[in-house]
Amino acid sequence: MQTVYKKKSGIPASTGDNNDNIKYDMVVFCHLRWDFVYQRPQHIISRLAKSLKILLIEEPWHRPEQEGSRLVEVAANLHILQPNVYHIDEIAGILPQYTNKNTATGWFYSASFLPLLDYFDFDTVVYDCMDELSLFKGAPEKLVSQERSLMDRADIVFTGGKSLYESKVKHHENVYCFPSSVDRDHFSKALNGLAIPEDIVTIKSPIVGYFGVIDERINLDLLKETAILKPEVSFVMIGPLAKIGEHDLPRLHNIHYLGMKDYKELPGYLKAFSIAMMPFALNDATKYISPTKTLEYMAAGKPIISTAIYDVVRDYSEDVTIISNSGEFSKAIDAMLANNNVLNPTDYSDILEKTSWDVTVEKMQAIIKNTVK
């Protein structure tokens, strides 16, 4: 028998298809760990869980030192299954211990979970395409064909940005664009008397900062070259490494890596930023991205410098300074610092008032309700 681990104490898992404890309204398949960087899946699924009982299944995480898989209760209506197996195909073998096959909605964040689709009898299948995962470093070749099959069987496709929408709408008749939104109340805490965390308060100002995953999407050469040009400026990178190693990171006296931080702590770090940056590389992995952090930086009232990510350029070019090389990056920093490091937060109000995760989820739920078979 498997074990359900709540936040502090363990309780036995239920078995048997007729047990009420394992009847979920929605099963979510997610390639990102729930405890990883807090982003689109966490924002959307936590809100859906206010009215639906949800099981979120993560990718396999084989841990030989642990017996059985782990079910974590994040909230009364939200459980996270961490399968202790080698491959996605093996997850089907443990599912009877956690859920039955009759579930109203199947929600996919990655087509890699396609082998599990036939295990369930879903009324509605949703594909929330937040990234073009097939273009990411290390993506399996079969992911393209798996996505094609998933879209053939999906009733609804949501996309995390306009570029993704334009790509997917060619292959499905029921596609809706829902760019990542923002928890404005959370990030606007950076505008009040919030304390600045100790590991950044000691870093010399001015600070040009970034938070998010640090992976092949970050232009590390641009970061290094700009840091050389601006030795009096501190460049702070907050977030975990993914698919790159410590040896890949540029090391200079004015570049600081603070590691991964809890979502709750981010407003405090944002408060310490003089300028917020998005130093993305322009490559296959960033071709379709629509960075959530753009709006999060705005909610904190920070001036923003970004490389020419397509969705950022066409949606926010009047509000974000777009640069293409270290020279332009350096000049943009000088111009912003000459403006006393401050951008009036009301300058972003028109943008921020048009978006919220709550409204996004409400609209998604309405679409699902109208599409139910």
N, C-alpha and C positions, 0 to 999 in steps of 0.2 A: 504494500500500500504506500502511496506517495504521501508526502507531508505538505500541508498548507502552512506557510510561514507568514504570520501576521507581523506587524511592525516589531512587536516585542515578544510575543509568545506563539507557540506552535499549536495547531489544532489538526486533527486528522482530516484527510481529504475524503470526499464522498465518492462512492462508486455506484454504478447502475444507472441506466438511462431514465429511470422514472423518478429519480430523486430531485425534489424541487431545488435543492441547493446548487445543482449544476445546470439549471436551465438559464441560458443567457439570451438576451434580446439581440445582441450583436457580438460577433467574433471578429477581432481585428488582427491582421497579420502585418507585423512591423519589422523592418530591417534594422531599426535603431533601438538600442536599449532604453528602457523607460528612464533609467537613472543616468543616462548620458546627457548631453547638452539639451536643455529644455527648449523645444522648438515646436514646429507645426503639429506633429502627432499629439504631443502632450496637451497643447492648447485646445485642440479640437476634441480629442477623446475625453478629456477630463470634463469638458462642458456637456458632451453627449451623455456622460455617465450621471448627470444630474437627474435624468429622466429614464435612462435605460440601464439595464444590467449588462455589463460588458466584460468579456474575456479578451485580453490582448496577448497574442502569442508572439514571442520574440524569436529571432533566428536561433538555431542550435548553439548551445554553449556547453561543450563536453567538459565535465569536471570529474576526473576519475576519483578524486578524494571524497566526493560527495555521493551518497547513495540516493538514487532517484532524482526526479526533477523537482523544481521549486515553484510554488504558487504563492505570489506575494499579494496581500490585500492592501492596495493603495488607498481605497475608500470602500465603503460598504457596497457600492455598485460597480467597482472597478478592480478586477483581478489581473495580475500579470503572470503569465506562465513562461518560465525559463526552462526550456526543454534540455535535459541533460543527455543529449544524443549527439551523434556525429553529423548526421545529414537531415535536411528538411523532410525527406521521404519517411524517415523513422518517426517523426512526430505523430503520425497517424496511429501508431501502435500504442501511444500513451494517452491519446485523447479520450477514450471511453472513461478514464478515471476522473476526468475533469468536466466534460460537457457531453450533451447528447448531440445527435446529428441534425435535429430539427431546430434551426435557429432562423430568426426573421431576416437578419442582415449579415452579410459577409463584407468586410471592409478591408481592402488591400492597400498597403503602402509599397509593396514590392511584388513584382510578378514572379519572383523566385519561389514564392509560396504556392504556385500553381498546382503542384502535386497534391495539395491538401483540399483543393476545391471540390473534388469528387467525394470526399469523405462526408461533407455536409449536404444538407438539403435546404439551401437558402431560398427565401422568397425573393430577395433582392441582393444583387452583387454590386458593390461600389468600388471603384478604383480611384483613390485619391493620389494622383501623380504629382508628387512634390518636387521631384528631381528626375532628370534623364539619367537614371542609374547605369544604363548600359555604357555611358561615356565616362564613367568614373574609373579611376585607376584600379586594376585588378578585377574588374567586372567579368563574370563568366560569359563566354560567347553565346551561350544558349539563352541569355536573358532577353535578347531581342525577340526571338521566336516565342518565348514564354509570355512576353508582354503582348505580342500579337494575339496569342490564344486567349489571354485574360481579357483583352479588350473585346474580342469576339463574343465572350460570355458575360461581360459586364453589362448591367442595365444602365449605369450612370458612370460617367468619368468626370472627376473634378481635377483641375490643374492648379498648381501653386504659382502661376504667373502667366503673363500674356504670351510670351514666347512658347511656353509649353502648350498653351491652348491652341496656338496657331499650328503647332506640330501635330497635336492629337485630334483636332477637329476634322482632319482629313481622313481619319480612320474610324470614326464613330459618329453616330447621329445624335447622341445625347451627351454632349460635352459642355461643361460650365467652368468658367474661369473664376477662381477664388484666390487672388493673390494673398500671400501671407499678410496677416493683420498685426495688431499691436495691442498689448495690455497697457493702455495709456496711463491709467492710475498707478500701475506698478513702477514704470520707468520715470514718470514725472516726479517721483520721490527724490530724484537727484536734484530737483529744483528747490527743495526745502532744507531744513536743518539736519538732514541725515549725516551721520558720522562717516568719515572716509576710512576704509579699512587700513590697518597698520602697515601691511606690506606694500601699499602704494603711497601712503601719506608721506613716507620717508624718501620717495623718489623725487628727484629734482624737477621742478616745473620749468618751462611748460611741458605738458605731456600730450603726445599724440597717441591715442589708444585704439585698440581693436579688441573685441571679444567675439568668440565663436570657435569653431573647429579650425585647427591649423593643419592643413593637408595640402594636396597637390594643387588646390585652387588658389593658394596664396602665392603671390609673386615675391618670393624671398629675396631675389636679386634686387628688386625695386626697393624693398625695405632696407636692405644693406646700403645700397647706393645713396639713398636719401639720408640715412643716418650718418653717413660719412660727410655729406654736404652740410648737415645741420648738427654739429657736435654738441651744441648748447641745448638741443632739444632732446627730451627723453621719449623713446618709442616703447610703448608697453603692449605686449601681446598676452591676452588672457584666453585660456581655453586649452583643451586637450590636443595632443598630437594624434593624427590618424593617417596611416599609410605612408608616413615619413618618420624619420628617427631624429634623435637629438643631434646626430652628426650632420644633419641637413640644415640646421638652423644657423643663421649668421650670428657671430658673436662679436659684439662691440660694447664699449663701456656704456653706451647710451641706449642699448636695446635690452629690454627686461622681459623675461618670460615668467609669468606668475602662476601658470598652471590652470587647471579647471576650477571654476568657482560655482557655488550653488546659485541657482536662478534668483533666489531671494537676495543674494548679496550684490547682484549686478548694478542696481541703482547707485550703491555706494561707490563702486569703482568708476561708474560713468561720471559721477560728480567730480572726480579727480581729473578727468580728461579736460584739457584745454580745447582739443580738437578730436573728433572721432574719425577714424579712417576705415576704408574698405580697400585694401591693397590687393585686389584679386588679379590673378593672371588671366589673360584672355586666351583660353584654350578650350578643348572639347568639354572638359568638366564644368566650365562656367558658361557655356554657350546658352543654356536655358535657365540659369538661376535668376531668382528674384529675391534678393537678400532680405530676410526678415529684419535684420539689424538696422536697415535704413530707417524704418519707422520707429524703432526702439531708440536709436540715437536722437531722432527728432523729438520724441516724447520727453527726452531729457534736455532738450533745448540746445544741443551741441551743433556747432558748425561741422560740416562733413566734407571729407575729401574722398573721392572714389576713382578707381579706374573705370574705363568705358564699358561697363557691363550693360548690355543692350536694354534690359528692362529698367535699369536705373536711369540711363540716358533719356529714354523716351518719356518716362514718367516724372522724373525729378531733376532734370537738367537745370531748371531755374532755381532750384533750392540746394543742390549738391554741386560742389566744385569738381569737375571732371578733369582728370590728368592722364597723361600717357607715358610719362617718363619721370626720372628722378629730378630733373631740372624743373619741370612744371610742378612737381610735388613740393619741392623746396620753396618755390616762389609762392605757391598757394598757402603754405604755412606762414611765410612772412606776411602776406597780405592779411590773413586772419588774425595773427598776433598783433599786427598794427591796429586792428580794430578792437583792441582790448580783450581779445580772447572770448568775446561774448557775442552771441547771436540772439536777438530777442526771440524768446520761445513762441511768442504770438505769430511770428512769421510762418510757423508751421501749422497754425491752427486750422486753416482751411483744409489741409491734407488730413490731419489727424481726426477732425470731426466727421470725416466721411468713412471711417473704417474702425472696426472693433471686432475682436474674436467672437463676442456674443452675437453680434449681428450676422457674422459669417456663418456661425453654426445654426442659427435660426433659419437662415435661407437654405442651407444644406438640408435640414430636416424637412422643410416644406417641399423641396424637390423630391426627396425620398418618398414622402407621403403620397405625392401625386404620381409617383412612378411605380408604386407597389403593384405587383402582378395580381 
